[in-house]
């Protein structure tokens, strides 16, 4: 009987130890550099005015589950604070969030430039800074080779798309309704995994790369309307037949074959 009791106590002790280990993994305190980076983000974006959700800076981001923050072993891998009345600017030490995979600050009022240090977040898979008031050019993102989703639409960005063609795993890219100029590189047209691209409502010039519609595995949406694009339009059947293809409001050369491909009704 005593032997059975001891076995039972040993089993309970093992279960308790296992639960303690599991809880310590999920509730580990935040890496100090990463916590400081989150505090800097909060302060730079006027955290006292965030609404409806705020961060209590006297607590721990991972242990106390700050709004929109997700962690693994004390490392922050998600920051998603959307539609929460953020203003101010994005601090340069955002790069201290070295384990970050998902960053969404969409639908706020953040202004200033997108800091070049964001290009150091090499584990980043999804970046959403859309519907803010960012100015300046897109920083060099060529080191973000895991990046799949990039949402920058509805800001006040200028500069060029030069860095985008280096993102070989890009699936969704939107920078609609900005002031981006320059050309669309052949490298962007050759992005194999690209499924949706929205570069409409900008100041892009030059021709449309012939790779669109033929070099992608599964292109679903193609928005390039209302730019200053010229030359021949790549009227490959695979591009003309996709569900969402809009290219009107440019200055493409005649003829457009088949007629009305991607909504292009006029040619020059």
NORLINBEL-V559543 format. One record per pair of residues at least 24 apart in sequence whose C-alpha atoms are under 10 Angstrom apart, sorted by sequence separation. I is the first residue (numbers start at 0). J is the second residue. If there is no record, write none. Layout:
# NORLINBEL-V559543
I_J + I_J
This chain:
# NORLINBEL-V559543
74_98 + 75_99 + 76_100 + 77_101 + 78_102 + 79_103 + 80_104 + 81_105 + 82_106 + 83_107 + 84_108 + 85_109 + 86_110 + 87_111 + 88_112 + 89_113 + 90_114 + 91_115 + 92_116 + 93_117 + 94_118 + 95_119 + 96_120 + 97_121 + 98_122 + 99_123 + 100_124 + 101_125 + 102_126 + 103_127 + 104_128 + 105_129 + 106_130 + 107_131 + 108_132 + 109_133 + 110_134 + 111_135 + 112_136 + 113_137 + 114_138 + 115_139 + 116_140 + 118_142 + 119_143 + 120_144 + 121_145 + 122_146 + 123_147 + 124_148 + 125_149 + 126_150 + 127_151 + 128_152 + 129_153 + 130_154 + 131_155 + 132_156 + 133_157 + 134_158 + 136_160 + 137_161 + 138_162 + 139_163 + 140_164 + 141_165 + 142_166 + 143_167 + 144_168 + 145_169 + 146_170 + 147_171 + 148_172 + 149_173 + 150_174 + 151_175 + 152_176 + 153_177 + 154_178 + 155_179 + 156_180 + 157_181 + 159_183 + 160_184 + 162_186 + 163_187 + 164_188 + 166_190 + 167_191 + 168_192 + 169_193 + 170_194 + 171_195 + 172_196 + 173_197 + 174_198 + 175_199 + 176_200 + 177_201 + 178_202 + 179_203 + 180_204 + 181_205 + 182_206 + 183_207 + 184_208 + 185_209 + 186_210 + 187_211 + 188_212 + 189_213 + 190_214 + 191_215 + 192_216 + 193_217 + 194_218 + 195_219 + 196_220 + 197_221 + 198_222 + 199_223 + 200_224 + 201_225 + 202_226 + 203_227 + 204_228 + 205_229 + 206_230 + 207_231 + 208_232 + 209_233 + 211_235 + 212_236 + 213_237 + 217_241 + 218_242 + 219_243 + 220_244 + 221_245 + 222_246 + 223_247 + 224_248 + 225_249 + 226_250 + 227_251 + 228_252 + 231_255 + 232_256 + 234_258 + 236_260 + 34_59 + 73_98 + 74_99 + 75_100 + 76_101 + 77_102 + 78_103 + 79_104 + 80_105 + 81_106 + 82_107 + 83_108 + 84_109 + 85_110 + 86_111 + 88_113 + 89_114 + 91_116 + 92_117 + 93_118 + 94_119 + 95_120 + 97_122 + 98_123 + 99_124 + 100_125 + 101_126 + 102_127 + 103_128 + 104_129 + 105_130 + 106_131 + 107_132 + 108_133 + 109_134 + 110_135 + 112_137 + 113_138 + 114_139 + 115_140 + 117_142 + 118_143 + 120_145 + 121_146 + 123_148 + 124_149 + 125_150 + 126_151 + 127_152 + 128_153 + 129_154 + 130_155 + 137_162 + 138_163 + 140_165 + 141_166 + 143_168 + 144_169 + 146_171 + 147_172 + 148_173 + 149_174 + 150_175 + 151_176 + 152_177 + 153_178 + 159_184 + 161_186 + 162_187 + 164_189 + 165_190 + 167_192 + 168_193 + 169_194 + 170_195 + 171_196 + 172_197 + 173_198 + 174_199 + 175_200 + 176_201 + 177_202 + 178_203 + 179_204 + 180_205 + 182_207 + 183_208 + 185_210 + 188_213 + 189_214 + 190_215 + 191_216 + 192_217 + 193_218 + 194_219 + 195_220 + 196_221 + 197_222 + 198_223 + 199_224 + 200_225 + 201_226 + 202_227 + 203_228 + 204_229 + 205_230 + 206_231 + 207_232 + 208_233 + 209_234 + 210_235 + 212_237 + 213_238 + 218_243 + 219_244 + 220_245 + 221_246 + 222_247 + 223_248 + 224_249 + 225_250 + 234_259 + 235_260 + 34_60 + 75_101 + 76_102 + 77_103 + 78_104 + 79_105 + 80_106 + 81_107 + 82_108 + 88_114 + 90_116 + 91_117 + 93_119 + 94_120 + 96_122 + 97_123 + 99_125 + 100_126 + 101_127 + 102_128 + 103_129 + 104_130 + 105_131 + 106_132 + 112_138 + 117_143 + 120_146 + 128_154 + 137_163 + 139_165 + 140_166 + 141_167 + 143_169 + 151_177 + 161_187 + 164_190 + 167_193 + 169_195 + 170_196 + 171_197 + 172_198 + 173_199 + 174_200 + 175_201 + 176_202 + 182_208 + 185_211 + 188_214 + 189_215 + 190_216 + 191_217 + 192_218 + 193_219 + 194_220 + 195_221 + 196_222 + 197_223 + 198_224 + 199_225 + 200_226 + 201_227 + 202_228 + 203_229 + 204_230 + 205_231 + 206_232 + 207_233 + 209_235 + 211_237 + 212_238 + 218_244 + 223_249 + 234_260 + 33_60 + 34_61 + 53_80 + 71_98 + 80_107 + 90_117 + 93_120 + 94_121 + 96_123 + 104_131 + 160_187 + 163_190 + 166_193 + 169_196 + 174_201 + 188_215 + 191_218 + 193_220 + 194_221 + 195_222 + 196_223 + 197_224 + 198_225 + 199_226 + 200_227 + 206_233 + 211_238 + 212_239 + 233_260 + 234_261 + 31_59 + 52_80 + 70_98 + 89_117 + 193_221 + 198_226 + 210_238 + 212_240 + 232_260 + 30_59 + 52_81 + 70_99 + 212_241 + 232_261 + 28_58 + 29_59 + 30_60 + 52_82 + 53_83 + 69_99 + 28_59 + 29_60 + 30_61 + 37_68 + 49_80 + 51_82 + 52_83 + 232_263 + 27_59 + 28_60 + 29_61 + 50_82 + 51_83 + 52_84 + 69_101 + 26_59 + 27_60 + 28_61 + 29_62 + 49_82 + 50_83 + 51_84 + 68_101 + 26_60 + 27_61 + 28_62 + 29_63 + 49_83 + 50_84 + 68_102 + 232_266 + 26_61 + 27_62 + 28_63 + 48_83 + 49_84 + 50_85 + 67_102 + 231_266 + 25_61 + 26_62 + 27_63 + 48_84 + 49_85 + 67_103 + 230_266 + 25_62 + 26_63 + 46_83 + 48_85 + 49_86 + 67_104 + 224_261 + 229_266 + 230_267 + 26_64 + 37_75 + 46_84 + 47_85 + 48_86 + 160_198 + 223_261 + 224_262 + 229_267 + 23_62 + 34_73 + 45_84 + 46_85 + 222_261 + 224_263 + 30_70 + 33_73 + 34_74 + 44_84 + 45_85 + 46_86 + 221_261 + 29_70 + 33_74 + 34_75 + 37_78 + 44_85 + 45_86 + 46_87 + 28_70 + 29_71 + 30_72 + 31_73 + 32_74 + 33_75 + 43_85 + 44_86 + 45_87 + 136_178 + 137_179 + 27_70 + 29_72 + 30_73 + 31_74 + 43_86 + 44_87 + 45_88 + 112_155 + 113_156 + 134_177 + 135_178 + 136_179 + 159_202 + 160_203 + 25_69 + 26_70 + 27_71 + 28_72 + 29_73 + 30_74 + 41_85 + 42_86 + 43_87 + 44_88 + 88_132 + 89_133 + 110_154 + 111_155 + 112_156 + 124_168 + 125_169 + 129_173 + 133_177 + 134_178 + 135_179 + 157_201 + 158_202 + 159_203 + 206_250 + 207_251 + 25_70 + 26_71 + 27_72 + 28_73 + 29_74 + 30_75 + 40_85 + 41_86 + 42_87 + 43_88 + 44_89 + 86_131 + 87_132 + 88_133 + 100_145 + 101_146 + 105_150 + 109_154 + 110_155 + 111_156 + 124_169 + 125_170 + 129_174 + 147_192 + 148_193 + 152_197 + 156_201 + 157_202 + 170_215 + 182_227 + 183_228 + 204_249 + 205_250 + 206_251 + 24_70 + 25_71 + 26_72 + 27_73 + 28_74 + 29_75 + 41_87 + 42_88 + 43_89 + 44_90 + 76_122 + 77_123 + 81_127 + 85_131 + 86_132 + 100_146 + 103_149 + 105_151 + 108_154 + 125_171 + 126_172 + 127_173 + 128_174 + 129_175 + 130_176 + 147_193 + 150_196 + 151_197 + 152_198 + 180_226 + 181_227 + 182_228 + 199_245 + 203_249 + 204_250 + 205_251 + 24_71 + 25_72 + 26_73 + 27_74 + 40_87 + 41_88 + 42_89 + 43_90 + 76_123 + 79_126 + 81_128 + 101_148 + 102_149 + 103_150 + 105_152 + 106_153 + 148_195 + 149_196 + 150_197 + 151_198 + 152_199 + 153_200 + 170_217 + 171_218 + 175_222 + 179_226 + 180_227 + 181_228 + 197_244 + 199_246 + 24_72 + 25_73 + 40_88 + 41_89 + 42_90 + 77_125 + 78_126 + 79_127 + 81_129 + 82_130 + 105_153 + 152_200 + 170_218 + 171_219 + 175_223 + 178_226 + 195_243 + 196_244 + 197_245 + 199_247 + 200_248 + 23_72 + 24_73 + 40_89 + 41_90 + 81_130 + 82_131 + 171_220 + 173_222 + 175_224 + 176_225 + 195_244 + 199_248 + 23_73 + 39_89 + 40_90 + 39_90 + 40_91 + 39_91 + 40_92 + 37_90 + 39_92 + 40_93 + 36_90 + 39_93 + 36_91 + 37_92 + 36_92 + 37_93 + 35_92 + 36_93 + 35_93 + 36_94 + 37_95 + 49_107 + 33_92 + 36_95 + 37_96 + 32_92 + 33_93 + 35_95 + 36_96 + 33_94 + 34_95 + 35_96 + 32_94 + 33_95 + 34_96 + 32_95 + 33_96 + 44_107 + 31_95 + 32_96 + 33_97 + 44_108 + 45_109 + 30_95 + 32_97 + 33_98 + 44_109 + 30_96 + 33_99 + 43_109 + 44_110
